[in-house]
Amino acid sequence: MTLAEYYAVAYPDVSPSGADQQFADKIGVARWSVTRYRKFLHYPTPTVWARIKHATKGLVTADDHLPAIAKTQPAMAARSKPAQKRGKAAVKKRAKR
């Protein structure tokens, strides 16, 4: 279950931004952070995920957000290249440091 789906169950009569504020207060982060988590614009740290899982009694987990993150921001998965594929130029720059 995603945060948006959880809000529909837990906060049925509250606007999304109002639900973000209430949930942010519950887990101890800023409202804008929760908004970004809900919209898949940012991925929470493991500590925050533990708080989210505890606050939702296990209904919302990090695994529920992984496919959505990959679909909305595929470039994030491609950013990090293994060291052997970086090329000679990158190795030379590191050697100069």
N, C-alpha and C positions, 0 to 999 in steps of 0.2 A: 504494500500500500504506500502510495506517495504522500507527501505532506498535503497536497491539494485534496486528495481523496480523504485523508484523515480529517481535514478541516470540515468537509461536507458532513461528516458524521459527528464530530466533537463540537463544532461551532456552527450549527445549521442556520442560525438567524443573525450571524455576524458577517460583515463584509470581509473580503480577503485581507485587507490591510489591518482591520481590527483584530482578526484572528491571528495575523502575524504578530501583532503587539502582545496579545495575551499569551501566545505560545512562547514568544521571546522572553517575556517576564518569567515564564515557567521554567525555561532552561537556562536562563542567565546570560543571554546574548542580546545584541542590538536588534531592533526590529528590522532594519534594512538587511541584516545578515540572513534572517529567516526568510525574508522576501526573496532574496537571491537564491537561497536553497530551494524554495518552493518553485521558482521559475527555472531551475537548473542552470543558473548563471554562475554559481559558485558551489564548490564541494566542501562540506564541513570537515573539520579535523576529526581524528578518531575520538578525541575526548568529547567533542560536541555530539558526535554520533551516539556515543554511549548515553549522553543526557537525553537525546531525542528518543532513543529506544526505551529508556526508562520512563520518560514522561508519557509516552504513548502506549506503555505496557506491552512493548514488543510488536506493536502493529506496524510501525514504520521502521525499516532497517536500511542500512547502507546498500544492501544488495538490491533493494527495490529501486534505487536511484541509479545504479550503474548502467543499465541499458539506456536510460534516458540521457545520461551524460554523454555516452558514446555517440548517440544519434544527434544530439544538439551541438556537440563540440568535438567533432572527430579530429580536429587538429591537435587537441590536447594529448591524444594517444600517440600521435606521430612526432611530437616535439623532441623527445629524448631518443637519441640514436645510440646504439651500442658503441663502445670505444673503438672496436676494430673497423667500423664503417665510417668513422669520422674523416679519414683521409690524412695524408701526410702534413698538410698545412696546420691542422689542429694539433698534431703531435709536436710540430716545431714551435708553435706558439706557447704550448705548455712547457716546453724545455727551456725557453727564454725566461720564463718567470722565475 
